[in-house]
Amino acid sequence: MPVELVILADTHLPKRAKDLPPELWAAIDDADVVVHAGDWVDVALLDQLERRSRRLVGVYGNNDGADLRARLPEVARAEVEGVRLAVVHETGQAAGREARMAAAFPETDVLVFGHSHIPWDKVAPGGLRLLNPGSPTDRRRQPVGTFMTATVADGRLLDVVLVPVDPAWRA
């Protein structure tokens, strides 16, 4: 049976927005697994996602304080229907990222990361898929905020979609 994922990072609540965009909350409510790659900023969002998610996999980021670091790891690992997933906030500079992360995460099929607020979807030599969903609340140099959805079925990651946030939304 297919497993639906929502992938997000760099939410920075309440610094960049008071809440997540409605389309992201709708996706979270429908998802089987929610993955957050750090920079939550407010522990209240972690509490909300724990309540609303069927399964939550998350890490802390560089902007997360002691309260979040006490509840979240720096690196998370999970298996989703045979897909070995790892989550980390920072991966360093873009140049050489695929090779660096393939060496750092050899027993991983998909690595989700954040930090840059820049969407990324690449495959490293050896097959490691690297995903950065951007930020739904702090687009920085991107045209719009973003998050990702994906499906896992038959031990494979399928249908990875970068979802733009409606630019008219601002909480």
NORZI-V960861 format. One line per field, one symbol per residue. psi: psi as a letter, one per 30 degrees, with the letter a starting at -180 (. if undefined). Layout:
psi: ???
This chain:
psi: kkkkkkkllhehkgeflfllkefeeeeefflekkkkhlheekfeeeeeeeefkekkjlllafgkaeeefffklekkklkjhfkjkkklekgalekgeeeeeeefifhkekkklbefgjkkjlklkffkkkkjgakffifcglelllllllkkkhgkklhkkjjkkjffkj.
